[in-house]
Amino acid sequence: MNWDRIEGNWKQVKGQLRQQWGKLTDDDLDRMHGKREELEGVLQERYGLAKDEANRQIDAWSNRFKM
């Protein structure tokens, strides 16, 4: 899915992100404000992922994402 669409529907997306990555806090999601790079950084921080792995997971999630 186009990340611009995700960013534009951020309020609806936050719940689905929490389902996928349960360690994300409300503060994390508010700080991201729809920015993919912020999500990548938080996933690296919370889950100890390498940058490439965080990107792979975000890509997989966004390709499955339904709005």
mmCIF file as Biopython writes it, N, C-alpha, C and O atoms, coordinates in Angstrom:
data_model
#
loop_
_atom_site.group_PDB
_atom_site.id
_atom_site.type_symbol
_atom_site.label_atom_id
_atom_site.label_alt_id
_atom_site.label_comp_id
_atom_site.label_asym_id
_atom_site.label_entity_id
_atom_site.label_seq_id
_atom_site.pdbx_PDB_ins_code
_atom_site.Cartn_x
_atom_site.Cartn_y
_atom_site.Cartn_z
_atom_site.occupancy
_atom_site.B_iso_or_equiv
_atom_site.auth_seq_id
_atom_site.auth_asym_id
_atom_site.pdbx_PDB_model_num
ATOM 1   N N  . MET A ? 1  ? 0.841   -1.175 0.000  1.0 0.0 1  A 1 
ATOM 2   C CA . MET A ? 1  ? 0.000   0.000  0.000  1.0 0.0 1  A 1 
ATOM 3   C C  . MET A ? 1  ? 0.884   1.236  0.000  1.0 0.0 1  A 1 
ATOM 4   O O  . MET A ? 1  ? 1.987   1.242  0.547  1.0 0.0 1  A 1 
ATOM 5   N N  . ASN A ? 2  ? 0.379   2.249  -0.613 1.0 0.0 2  A 1 
ATOM 6   C CA . ASN A ? 2  ? 1.069   3.527  -0.682 1.0 0.0 2  A 1 
ATOM 7   C C  . ASN A ? 2  ? 1.171   4.136  0.721  1.0 0.0 2  A 1 
ATOM 8   O O  . ASN A ? 2  ? 0.162   4.299  1.407  1.0 0.0 2  A 1 
ATOM 9   N N  . TRP A ? 3  ? 2.386   4.467  1.136  1.0 0.0 3  A 1 
ATOM 10  C CA . TRP A ? 3  ? 2.575   4.996  2.491  1.0 0.0 3  A 1 
ATOM 11  C C  . TRP A ? 3  ? 1.849   6.315  2.686  1.0 0.0 3  A 1 
ATOM 12  O O  . TRP A ? 3  ? 1.458   6.634  3.809  1.0 0.0 3  A 1 
ATOM 13  N N  . ASP A ? 4  ? 1.656   7.091  1.628  1.0 0.0 4  A 1 
ATOM 14  C CA . ASP A ? 4  ? 0.914   8.343  1.750  1.0 0.0 4  A 1 
ATOM 15  C C  . ASP A ? 4  ? -0.507  8.085  2.235  1.0 0.0 4  A 1 
ATOM 16  O O  . ASP A ? 4  ? -1.058  8.876  3.001  1.0 0.0 4  A 1 
ATOM 17  N N  . ARG A ? 5  ? -1.094  6.992  1.796  1.0 0.0 5  A 1 
ATOM 18  C CA . ARG A ? 5  ? -2.444  6.632  2.250  1.0 0.0 5  A 1 
ATOM 19  C C  . ARG A ? 5  ? -2.448  6.262  3.724  1.0 0.0 5  A 1 
ATOM 20  O O  . ARG A ? 5  ? -3.358  6.624  4.470  1.0 0.0 5  A 1 
ATOM 21  N N  . ILE A ? 6  ? -1.425  5.542  4.127  1.0 0.0 6  A 1 
ATOM 22  C CA . ILE A ? 6  ? -1.304  5.170  5.540  1.0 0.0 6  A 1 
ATOM 23  C C  . ILE A ? 6  ? -1.149  6.424  6.385  1.0 0.0 6  A 1 
ATOM 24  O O  . ILE A ? 6  ? -1.816  6.583  7.407  1.0 0.0 6  A 1 
ATOM 25  N N  . GLU A ? 7  ? -0.272  7.305  5.955  1.0 0.0 7  A 1 
ATOM 26  C CA . GLU A ? 7  ? -0.035  8.549  6.686  1.0 0.0 7  A 1 
ATOM 27  C C  . GLU A ? 7  ? -1.309  9.385  6.764  1.0 0.0 7  A 1 
ATOM 28  O O  . GLU A ? 7  ? -1.598  9.981  7.801  1.0 0.0 7  A 1 
ATOM 29  N N  . GLY A ? 8  ? -2.062  9.431  5.688  1.0 0.0 8  A 1 
ATOM 30  C CA . GLY A ? 8  ? -3.293  10.222 5.648  1.0 0.0 8  A 1 
ATOM 31  C C  . GLY A ? 8  ? -4.402  9.670  6.518  1.0 0.0 8  A 1 
ATOM 32  O O  . GLY A ? 8  ? -5.315  10.401 6.900  1.0 0.0 8  A 1 
ATOM 33  N N  . ASN A ? 9  ? -4.332  8.383  6.837  1.0 0.0 9  A 1 
ATOM 34  C CA . ASN A ? 9  ? -5.358  7.733  7.668  1.0 0.0 9  A 1 
ATOM 35  C C  . ASN A ? 9  ? -4.763  7.269  8.994  1.0 0.0 9  A 1 
ATOM 36  O O  . ASN A ? 9  ? -5.142  6.225  9.526  1.0 0.0 9  A 1 
ATOM 37  N N  . TRP A ? 10 ? -3.841  8.045  9.513  1.0 0.0 10 A 1 
ATOM 38  C CA . TRP A ? 10 ? -3.051  7.622  10.670 1.0 0.0 10 A 1 
ATOM 39  C C  . TRP A ? 10 ? -3.896  7.225  11.869 1.0 0.0 10 A 1 
ATOM 40  O O  . TRP A ? 10 ? -3.570  6.251  12.548 1.0 0.0 10 A 1 
ATOM 41  N N  . LYS A ? 11 ? -4.965  7.946  12.144 1.0 0.0 11 A 1 
ATOM 42  C CA . LYS A ? 11 ? -5.767  7.616  13.329 1.0 0.0 11 A 1 
ATOM 43  C C  . LYS A ? 11 ? -6.347  6.206  13.228 1.0 0.0 11 A 1 
ATOM 44  O O  . LYS A ? 11 ? -6.386  5.482  14.223 1.0 0.0 11 A 1 
ATOM 45  N N  . GLN A ? 12 ? -6.795  5.812  12.047 1.0 0.0 12 A 1 
ATOM 46  C CA . GLN A ? 12 ? -7.343  4.475  11.853 1.0 0.0 12 A 1 
ATOM 47  C C  . GLN A ? 12 ? -6.238  3.418  11.840 1.0 0.0 12 A 1 
ATOM 48  O O  . GLN A ? 12 ? -6.458  2.280  12.255 1.0 0.0 12 A 1 
ATOM 49  N N  . VAL A ? 13 ? -5.074  3.789  11.373 1.0 0.0 13 A 1 
ATOM 50  C CA . VAL A ? 13 ? -3.960  2.861  11.217 1.0 0.0 13 A 1 
ATOM 51  C C  . VAL A ? 13 ? -3.344  2.483  12.559 1.0 0.0 13 A 1 
ATOM 52  O O  . VAL A ? 13 ? -2.844  1.369  12.715 1.0 0.0 13 A 1 
ATOM 53  N N  . LYS A ? 14 ? -3.373  3.380  13.513 1.0 0.0 14 A 1 
ATOM 54  C CA . LYS A ? 14 ? -2.690  3.153  14.790 1.0 0.0 14 A 1 
ATOM 55  C C  . LYS A ? 14 ? -3.126  1.852  15.452 1.0 0.0 14 A 1 
ATOM 56  O O  . LYS A ? 14 ? -2.290  1.127  15.993 1.0 0.0 14 A 1 
ATOM 57  N N  . GLY A ? 15 ? -4.403  1.547  15.420 1.0 0.0 15 A 1 
ATOM 58  C CA . GLY A ? 15 ? -4.888  0.311  16.034 1.0 0.0 15 A 1 
ATOM 59  C C  . GLY A ? 15 ? -4.339  -0.930 15.358 1.0 0.0 15 A 1 
ATOM 60  O O  . GLY A ? 15 ? -4.013  -1.919 16.015 1.0 0.0 15 A 1 
ATOM 61  N N  . GLN A ? 16 ? -4.241  -0.868 14.046 1.0 0.0 16 A 1 
ATOM 62  C CA . GLN A ? 16 ? -3.706  -2.012 13.316 1.0 0.0 16 A 1 
ATOM 63  C C  . GLN A ? 16 ? -2.209  -2.186 13.558 1.0 0.0 16 A 1 
ATOM 64  O O  . GLN A ? 16 ? -1.707  -3.310 13.589 1.0 0.0 16 A 1 
ATOM 65  N N  . LEU A ? 17 ? -1.503  -1.079 13.728 1.0 0.0 17 A 1 
ATOM 66  C CA . LEU A ? 17 ? -0.084  -1.165 14.075 1.0 0.0 17 A 1 
ATOM 67  C C  . LEU A ? 17 ? 0.087   -1.803 15.445 1.0 0.0 17 A 1 
ATOM 68  O O  . LEU A ? 17 ? 0.988   -2.618 15.642 1.0 0.0 17 A 1 
ATOM 69  N N  . ARG A ? 18 ? -0.766  -1.443 16.389 1.0 0.0 18 A 1 
ATOM 70  C CA . ARG A ? 18 ? -0.685  -2.018 17.741 1.0 0.0 18 A 1 
ATOM 71  C C  . ARG A ? 18 ? -0.971  -3.517 17.701 1.0 0.0 18 A 1 
ATOM 72  O O  . ARG A ? 18 ? -0.384  -4.278 18.470 1.0 0.0 18 A 1 
ATOM 73  N N  . GLN A ? 19 ? -1.875  -3.953 16.804 1.0 0.0 19 A 1 
ATOM 74  C CA . GLN A ? 19 ? -2.141  -5.394 16.674 1.0 0.0 19 A 1 
ATOM 75  C C  . GLN A ? 19 ? -0.908  -6.120 16.146 1.0 0.0 19 A 1 
ATOM 76  O O  . GLN A ? 19 ? -0.589  -7.219 16.599 1.0 0.0 19 A 1 
ATOM 77  N N  . GLN A ? 20 ? -0.225  -5.512 15.196 1.0 0.0 20 A 1 
ATOM 78  C CA . GLN A ? 20 ? 0.957   -6.128 14.591 1.0 0.0 20 A 1 
ATOM 79  C C  . GLN A ? 20 ? 2.159   -6.091 15.536 1.0 0.0 20 A 1 
ATOM 80  O O  . GLN A ? 20 ? 2.872   -7.085 15.678 1.0 0.0 20 A 1 
ATOM 81  N N  . TRP A ? 21 ? 2.376   -4.960 16.173 1.0 0.0 21 A 1 
ATOM 82  C CA . TRP A ? 21 ? 3.535   -4.766 17.047 1.0 0.0 21 A 1 
ATOM 83  C C  . TRP A ? 21 ? 3.031   -4.283 18.406 1.0 0.0 21 A 1 
ATOM 84  O O  . TRP A ? 21 ? 2.922   -3.080 18.644 1.0 0.0 21 A 1 
ATOM 85  N N  . GLY A ? 22 ? 2.733   -5.211 19.274 1.0 0.0 22 A 1 
ATOM 86  C CA . GLY A ? 22 ? 2.119   -4.922 20.564 1.0 0.0 22 A 1 
ATOM 87  C C  . GLY A ? 22 ? 2.960   -4.107 21.526 1.0 0.0 22 A 1 
ATOM 88  O O  . GLY A ? 22 ? 2.425   -3.559 22.489 1.0 0.0 22 A 1 
ATOM 89  N N  . LYS A ? 23 ? 4.254   -4.012 21.297 1.0 0.0 23 A 1 
ATOM 90  C CA . LYS A ? 23 ? 5.113   -3.234 22.195 1.0 0.0 23 A 1 
ATOM 91  C C  . LYS A ? 23 ? 5.064   -1.736 21.914 1.0 0.0 23 A 1 
ATOM 92  O O  . LYS A ? 23 ? 5.629   -0.947 22.671 1.0 0.0 23 A 1 
ATOM 93  N N  . LEU A ? 24 ? 4.395   -1.338 20.837 1.0 0.0 24 A 1 
ATOM 94  C CA . LEU A ? 24 ? 4.287   0.089  20.528 1.0 0.0 24 A 1 
ATOM 95  C C  . LEU A ? 24 ? 3.338   0.747  21.521 1.0 0.0 24 A 1 
ATOM 96  O O  . LEU A ? 24 ? 2.251   0.236  21.788 1.0 0.0 24 A 1 
ATOM 97  N N  . THR A ? 25 ? 3.753   1.867  22.055 1.0 0.0 25 A 1 
ATOM 98  C CA . THR A ? 25 ? 2.916   2.602  23.005 1.0 0.0 25 A 1 
ATOM 99  C C  . THR A ? 25 ? 2.142   3.705  22.275 1.0 0.0 25 A 1 
ATOM 100 O O  . THR A ? 25 ? 2.446   4.042  21.131 1.0 0.0 25 A 1 
ATOM 101 N N  . ASP A ? 26 ? 1.147   4.254  22.955 1.0 0.0 26 A 1 
ATOM 102 C CA . ASP A ? 26 ? 0.420   5.390  22.384 1.0 0.0 26 A 1 
ATOM 103 C C  . ASP A ? 26 ? 1.365   6.557  22.122 1.0 0.0 26 A 1 
ATOM 104 O O  . ASP A ? 26 ? 1.241   7.251  21.113 1.0 0.0 26 A 1 
ATOM 105 N N  . ASP A ? 27 ? 2.304   6.767  23.032 1.0 0.0 27 A 1 
ATOM 106 C CA . ASP A ? 27 ? 3.289   7.835  22.831 1.0 0.0 27 A 1 
ATOM 107 C C  . ASP A ? 27 ? 4.136   7.589  21.589 1.0 0.0 27 A 1 
ATOM 108 O O  . ASP A ? 27 ? 4.423   8.520  20.837 1.0 0.0 27 A 1 
ATOM 109 N N  . ASP A ? 28 ? 4.542   6.324  21.368 1.0 0.0 28 A 1 
ATOM 110 C CA . ASP A ? 28 ? 5.296   5.979  20.161 1.0 0.0 28 A 1 
ATOM 111 C C  . ASP A ? 28 ? 4.494   6.339  18.916 1.0 0.0 28 A 1 
ATOM 112 O O  . ASP A ? 28 ? 5.002   6.974  17.992 1.0 0.0 28 A 1 
ATOM 113 N N  . LEU A ? 29 ? 3.237   5.923  18.912 1.0 0.0 29 A 1 
ATOM 114 C CA . LEU A ? 29 ? 2.392   6.143  17.737 1.0 0.0 29 A 1 
ATOM 115 C C  . LEU A ? 29 ? 2.127   7.622  17.502 1.0 0.0 29 A 1 
ATOM 116 O O  . LEU A ? 29 ? 2.093   8.078  16.359 1.0 0.0 29 A 1 
ATOM 117 N N  . ASP A ? 30 ? 1.940   8.364  18.575 1.0 0.0 30 A 1 
ATOM 118 C CA . ASP A ? 30 ? 1.729   9.812  18.432 1.0 0.0 30 A 1 
ATOM 119 C C  . ASP A ? 30 ? 2.991   10.492 17.908 1.0 0.0 30 A 1 
ATOM 120 O O  . ASP A ? 30 ? 2.915   11.406 17.087 1.0 0.0 30 A 1 
ATOM 121 N N  . ARG A ? 31 ? 4.137   10.048 18.382 1.0 0.0 31 A 1 
ATOM 122 C CA . ARG A ? 31 ? 5.407   10.628 17.947 1.0 0.0 31 A 1 
ATOM 123 C C  . ARG A ? 31 ? 5.677   10.341 16.464 1.0 0.0 31 A 1 
ATOM 124 O O  . ARG A ? 31 ? 6.248   11.177 15.763 1.0 0.0 31 A 1 
ATOM 125 N N  . MET A ? 32 ? 5.272   9.174  15.996 1.0 0.0 32 A 1 
ATOM 126 C CA . MET A ? 32 ? 5.487   8.801  14.595 1.0 0.0 32 A 1 
ATOM 127 C C  . MET A ? 32 ? 4.712   9.688  13.646 1.0 0.0 32 A 1 
ATOM 128 O O  . MET A ? 32 ? 5.219   10.103 12.605 1.0 0.0 32 A 1 
ATOM 129 N N  . HIS A ? 33 ? 3.492   9.968  14.014 1.0 0.0 33 A 1 
ATOM 130 C CA . HIS A ? 33 ? 2.612   10.826 13.215 1.0 0.0 33 A 1 
ATOM 131 C C  . HIS A ? 33 ? 2.587   10.417 11.743 1.0 0.0 33 A 1 
ATOM 132 O O  . HIS A ? 33 ? 2.544   11.266 10.852 1.0 0.0 33 A 1 
ATOM 133 N N  . GLY A ? 34 ? 2.617   9.098  11.499 1.0 0.0 34 A 1 
ATOM 134 C CA . GLY A ? 34 ? 2.521   8.589  10.139 1.0 0.0 34 A 1 
ATOM 135 C C  . GLY A ? 34 ? 3.820   8.488  9.381  1.0 0.0 34 A 1 
ATOM 136 O O  . GLY A ? 34 ? 3.815   8.098  8.213  1.0 0.0 34 A 1 
ATOM 137 N N  . LYS A ? 35 ? 4.921   8.820  9.994  1.0 0.0 35 A 1 
ATOM 138 C CA . LYS A ? 35 ? 6.216   8.812  9.308  1.0 0.0 35 A 1 
ATOM 139 C C  . LYS A ? 35 ? 6.839   7.412  9.353  1.0 0.0 35 A 1 
ATOM 140 O O  . LYS A ? 35 ? 7.100   6.865  10.424 1.0 0.0 35 A 1 
ATOM 141 N N  . ARG A ? 36 ? 7.065   6.865  8.197  1.0 0.0 36 A 1 
ATOM 142 C CA . ARG A ? 36 ? 7.630   5.522  8.082  1.0 0.0 36 A 1 
ATOM 143 C C  . ARG A ? 36 ? 8.996   5.418  8.772  1.0 0.0 36 A 1 
ATOM 144 O O  . ARG A ? 36 ? 9.279   4.420  9.436  1.0 0.0 36 A 1 
ATOM 145 N N  . GLU A ? 37 ? 9.828   6.429  8.621  1.0 0.0 37 A 1 
ATOM 146 C CA . GLU A ? 37 ? 11.156  6.388  9.214  1.0 0.0 37 A 1 
ATOM 147 C C  . GLU A ? 37 ? 11.085  6.323  10.743 1.0 0.0 37 A 1 
ATOM 148 O O  . GLU A ? 37 ? 11.904  5.665  11.385 1.0 0.0 37 A 1 
ATOM 149 N N  . GLU A ? 38 ? 10.101  7.011  11.310 1.0 0.0 38 A 1 
ATOM 150 C CA . GLU A ? 38 ? 9.917   6.967  12.761 1.0 0.0 38 A 1 
ATOM 151 C C  . GLU A ? 38 ? 9.486   5.568  13.200 1.0 0.0 38 A 1 
ATOM 152 O O  . GLU A ? 38 ? 9.974   5.051  14.206 1.0 0.0 38 A 1 
ATOM 153 N N  . LEU A ? 39 ? 8.573   4.960  12.444 1.0 0.0 39 A 1 
ATOM 154 C CA . LEU A ? 39 ? 8.144   3.591  12.752 1.0 0.0 39 A 1 
ATOM 155 C C  . LEU A ? 39 ? 9.339   2.651  12.698 1.0 0.0 39 A 1 
ATOM 156 O O  . LEU A ? 39 ? 9.507   1.803  13.575 1.0 0.0 39 A 1 
ATOM 157 N N  . GLU A ? 40 ? 10.149  2.797  11.693 1.0 0.0 40 A 1 
ATOM 158 C CA . GLU A ? 40 ? 11.345  1.968  11.546 1.0 0.0 40 A 1 
ATOM 159 C C  . GLU A ? 40 ? 12.239  2.097  12.786 1.0 0.0 40 A 1 
ATOM 160 O O  . GLU A ? 40 ? 12.696  1.094  13.335 1.0 0.0 40 A 1 
ATOM 161 N N  . GLY A ? 41 ? 12.481  3.323  13.215 1.0 0.0 41 A 1 
ATOM 162 C CA . GLY A ? 41 ? 13.332  3.552  14.371 1.0 0.0 41 A 1 
ATOM 163 C C  . GLY A ? 41 ? 12.762  2.973  15.648 1.0 0.0 41 A 1 
ATOM 164 O O  . GLY A ? 41 ? 13.495  2.397  16.451 1.0 0.0 41 A 1 
ATOM 165 N N  . VAL A ? 42 ? 11.469  3.119  15.844 1.0 0.0 42 A 1 
ATOM 166 C CA . VAL A ? 42 ? 10.841  2.593  17.062 1.0 0.0 42 A 1 
ATOM 167 C C  . VAL A ? 42 ? 10.865  1.066  17.055 1.0 0.0 42 A 1 
ATOM 168 O O  . VAL A ? 42 ? 11.084  0.449  18.097 1.0 0.0 42 A 1 
ATOM 169 N N  . LEU A ? 43 ? 10.642  0.452  15.897 1.0 0.0 43 A 1 
ATOM 170 C CA . LEU A ? 43 ? 10.713  -1.011 15.829 1.0 0.0 43 A 1 
ATOM 171 C C  . LEU A ? 43 ? 12.127  -1.497 16.145 1.0 0.0 43 A 1 
ATOM 172 O O  . LEU A ? 43 ? 12.298  -2.515 16.816 1.0 0.0 43 A 1 
ATOM 173 N N  . GLN A ? 44 ? 13.123  -0.785 15.672 1.0 0.0 44 A 1 
ATOM 174 C CA . GLN A ? 44 ? 14.502  -1.145 15.983 1.0 0.0 44 A 1 
ATOM 175 C C  . GLN A ? 44 ? 14.740  -1.051 17.489 1.0 0.0 44 A 1 
ATOM 176 O O  . GLN A ? 44 ? 15.381  -1.915 18.088 1.0 0.0 44 A 1 
ATOM 177 N N  . GLU A ? 45 ? 14.217  0.002  18.078 1.0 0.0 45 A 1 
ATOM 178 C CA . GLU A ? 45 ? 14.407  0.249  19.510 1.0 0.0 45 A 1 
ATOM 179 C C  . GLU A ? 45 ? 13.649  -0.763 20.366 1.0 0.0 45 A 1 
ATOM 180 O O  . GLU A ? 45 ? 14.232  -1.355 21.274 1.0 0.0 45 A 1 
ATOM 181 N N  . ARG A ? 46 ? 12.376  -0.969 20.096 1.0 0.0 46 A 1 
ATOM 182 C CA . ARG A ? 46 ? 11.527  -1.833 20.931 1.0 0.0 46 A 1 
ATOM 183 C C  . ARG A ? 46 ? 11.807  -3.321 20.745 1.0 0.0 46 A 1 
ATOM 184 O O  . ARG A ? 46 ? 11.739  -4.096 21.699 1.0 0.0 46 A 1 
ATOM 185 N N  . TYR A ? 47 ? 12.123  -3.714 19.509 1.0 0.0 47 A 1 
ATOM 186 C CA . TYR A ? 47 ? 12.273  -5.137 19.212 1.0 0.0 47 A 1 
ATOM 187 C C  . TYR A ? 47 ? 13.707  -5.558 18.938 1.0 0.0 47 A 1 
ATOM 188 O O  . TYR A ? 47 ? 13.969  -6.739 18.712 1.0 0.0 47 A 1 
ATOM 189 N N  . GLY A ? 48 ? 14.639  -4.613 18.953 1.0 0.0 48 A 1 
ATOM 190 C CA . GLY A ? 48 ? 16.031  -4.947 18.711 1.0 0.0 48 A 1 
ATOM 191 C C  . GLY A ? 48 ? 16.296  -5.415 17.285 1.0 0.0 48 A 1 
ATOM 192 O O  . GLY A ? 48 ? 17.175  -6.245 17.053 1.0 0.0 48 A 1 
ATOM 193 N N  . LEU A ? 49 ? 15.540  -4.885 16.337 1.0 0.0 49 A 1 
ATOM 194 C CA . LEU A ? 49 ? 15.669  -5.289 14.940 1.0 0.0 49 A 1 
ATOM 195 C C  . LEU A ? 49 ? 16.758  -4.485 14.240 1.0 0.0 49 A 1 
ATOM 196 O O  . LEU A ? 49 ? 17.009  -3.327 14.573 1.0 0.0 49 A 1 
ATOM 197 N N  . ALA A ? 50 ? 17.392  -5.118 13.270 1.0 0.0 50 A 1 
ATOM 198 C CA . ALA A ? 50 ? 18.287  -4.391 12.374 1.0 0.0 50 A 1 
ATOM 199 C C  . ALA A ? 50 ? 17.426  -3.544 11.439 1.0 0.0 50 A 1 
ATOM 200 O O  . ALA A ? 50 ? 16.246  -3.834 11.241 1.0 0.0 50 A 1 
ATOM 201 N N  . LYS A ? 51 ? 18.014  -2.507 10.872 1.0 0.0 51 A 1 
ATOM 202 C CA . LYS A ? 51 ? 17.274  -1.600 9.995  1.0 0.0 51 A 1 
ATOM 203 C C  . LYS A ? 51 ? 16.621  -2.358 8.837  1.0 0.0 51 A 1 
ATOM 204 O O  . LYS A ? 51 ? 15.457  -2.117 8.518  1.0 0.0 51 A 1 
ATOM 205 N N  . ASP A ? 52 ? 17.362  -3.267 8.211  1.0 0.0 52 A 1 
ATOM 206 C CA . ASP A ? 52 ? 16.818  -4.027 7.083  1.0 0.0 52 A 1 
ATOM 207 C C  . ASP A ? 52 ? 15.625  -4.880 7.500  1.0 0.0 52 A 1 
ATOM 208 O O  . ASP A ? 52 ? 14.637  -4.973 6.772  1.0 0.0 52 A 1 
ATOM 209 N N  . GLU A ? 53 ? 15.720  -5.500 8.671  1.0 0.0 53 A 1 
ATOM 210 C CA . GLU A ? 53 ? 14.618  -6.338 9.148  1.0 0.0 53 A 1 
ATOM 211 C C  . GLU A ? 53 ? 13.401  -5.494 9.489  1.0 0.0 53 A 1 
ATOM 212 O O  . GLU A ? 53 ? 12.274  -5.889 9.192  1.0 0.0 53 A 1 
ATOM 213 N N  . ALA A ? 54 ? 13.608  -4.349 10.102 1.0 0.0 54 A 1 
ATOM 214 C CA . ALA A ? 54 ? 12.490  -3.449 10.405 1.0 0.0 54 A 1 
ATOM 215 C C  . ALA A ? 54 ? 11.796  -3.031 9.101  1.0 0.0 54 A 1 
ATOM 216 O O  . ALA A ? 54 ? 10.568  -3.028 9.026  1.0 0.0 54 A 1 
ATOM 217 N N  . ASN A ? 55 ? 12.567  -2.686 8.096  1.0 0.0 55 A 1 
ATOM 218 C CA . ASN A ? 55 ? 11.991  -2.312 6.800  1.0 0.0 55 A 1 
ATOM 219 C C  . ASN A ? 55 ? 11.238  -3.470 6.164  1.0 0.0 55 A 1 
ATOM 220 O O  . ASN A ? 55 ? 10.167  -3.271 5.590  1.0 0.0 55 A 1 
ATOM 221 N N  . ARG A ? 56 ? 11.786  -4.680 6.258  1.0 0.0 56 A 1 
ATOM 222 C CA . ARG A ? 56 ? 11.115  -5.852 5.701  1.0 0.0 56 A 1 
ATOM 223 C C  . ARG A ? 56 ? 9.758   -6.074 6.371  1.0 0.0 56 A 1 
ATOM 224 O O  . ARG A ? 56 ? 8.762   -6.348 5.701  1.0 0.0 56 A 1 
ATOM 225 N N  . GLN A ? 57 ? 9.733   -5.952 7.699  1.0 0.0 57 A 1 
ATOM 226 C CA . GLN A ? 57 ? 8.478   -6.145 8.421  1.0 0.0 57 A 1 
ATOM 227 C C  . GLN A ? 57 ? 7.464   -5.050 8.079  1.0 0.0 57 A 1 
ATOM 228 O O  . GLN A ? 57 ? 6.275   -5.333 7.925  1.0 0.0 57 A 1 
ATOM 229 N N  . ILE A ? 58 ? 7.924   -3.816 7.962  1.0 0.0 58 A 1 
ATOM 230 C CA . ILE A ? 58 ? 7.019   -2.717 7.600  1.0 0.0 58 A 1 
ATOM 231 C C  . ILE A ? 58 ? 6.462   -2.944 6.198  1.0 0.0 58 A 1 
ATOM 232 O O  . ILE A ? 58 ? 5.269   -2.748 5.967  1.0 0.0 58 A 1 
ATOM 233 N N  . ASP A ? 59 ? 7.312   -3.352 5.263  1.0 0.0 59 A 1 
ATOM 234 C CA . ASP A ? 59 ? 6.851   -3.631 3.901  1.0 0.0 59 A 1 
ATOM 235 C C  . ASP A ? 59 ? 5.815   -4.741 3.888  1.0 0.0 59 A 1 
ATOM 236 O O  . ASP A ? 59 ? 4.780   -4.623 3.232  1.0 0.0 59 A 1 
ATOM 237 N N  . ALA A ? 60 ? 6.093   -5.825 4.614  1.0 0.0 60 A 1 
ATOM 238 C CA . ALA A ? 60 ? 5.155   -6.949 4.669  1.0 0.0 60 A 1 
ATOM 239 C C  . ALA A ? 60 ? 3.822   -6.508 5.265  1.0 0.0 60 A 1 
ATOM 240 O O  . ALA A ? 60 ? 2.760   -6.863 4.754  1.0 0.0 60 A 1 
ATOM 241 N N  . TRP A ? 61 ? 3.879   -5.734 6.344  1.0 0.0 61 A 1 
ATOM 242 C CA . TRP A ? 61 ? 2.650   -5.254 6.965  1.0 0.0 61 A 1 
ATOM 243 C C  . TRP A ? 61 ? 1.881   -4.323 6.024  1.0 0.0 61 A 1 
ATOM 244 O O  . TRP A ? 61 ? 0.669   -4.467 5.864  1.0 0.0 61 A 1 
ATOM 245 N N  . SER A ? 62 ? 2.572   -3.383 5.410  1.0 0.0 62 A 1 
ATOM 246 C CA . SER A ? 62 ? 1.882   -2.410 4.558  1.0 0.0 62 A 1 
ATOM 247 C C  . SER A ? 62 ? 1.288   -3.069 3.311  1.0 0.0 62 A 1 
ATOM 248 O O  . SER A ? 62 ? 0.284   -2.591 2.783  1.0 0.0 62 A 1 
ATOM 249 N N  . ASN A ? 63 ? 1.892   -4.154 2.836  1.0 0.0 63 A 1 
ATOM 250 C CA . ASN A ? 63 ? 1.336   -4.870 1.693  1.0 0.0 63 A 1 
ATOM 251 C C  . ASN A ? 63 ? 0.067   -5.639 2.070  1.0 0.0 63 A 1 
ATOM 252 O O  . ASN A ? 63 ? -0.785  -5.877 1.215  1.0 0.0 63 A 1 
ATOM 253 N N  . ARG A ? 64 ? -0.063  -6.025 3.329  1.0 0.0 64 A 1 
ATOM 254 C CA . ARG A ? 64 ? -1.263  -6.719 3.810  1.0 0.0 64 A 1 
ATOM 255 C C  . ARG A ? 64 ? -2.330  -5.769 4.322  1.0 0.0 64 A 1 
ATOM 256 O O  . ARG A ? 64 ? -3.491  -6.142 4.491  1.0 0.0 64 A 1 
ATOM 257 N N  . PHE A ? 65 ? -1.918  -4.542 4.564  1.0 0.0 65 A 1 
ATOM 258 C CA . PHE A ? 65 ? -2.789  -3.551 5.186  1.0 0.0 65 A 1 
ATOM 259 C C  . PHE A ? 65 ? -4.050  -3.315 4.360  1.0 0.0 65 A 1 
ATOM 260 O O  . PHE A ? 65 ? -3.988  -3.112 3.147  1.0 0.0 65 A 1 
ATOM 261 N N  . LYS A ? 66 ? -5.179  -3.345 5.031  1.0 0.0 66 A 1 
ATOM 262 C CA . LYS A ? 66 ? -6.469  -3.101 4.369  1.0 0.0 66 A 1 
ATOM 263 C C  . LYS A ? 66 ? -7.118  -1.879 4.993  1.0 0.0 66 A 1 
ATOM 264 O O  . LYS A ? 66 ? -7.175  -1.745 6.216  1.0 0.0 66 A 1 
ATOM 265 N N  . MET A ? 67 ? -7.600  -1.000 4.148  1.0 0.0 67 A 1 
ATOM 266 C CA . MET A ? 67 ? -8.295  0.191  4.632  1.0 0.0 67 A 1 
ATOM 267 C C  . MET A ? 67 ? -9.633  0.257  3.976  1.0 0.0 67 A 1 
ATOM 268 O O  . MET A ? 67 ? -10.402 1.183  4.233  1.0 0.0 67 A 1 
#
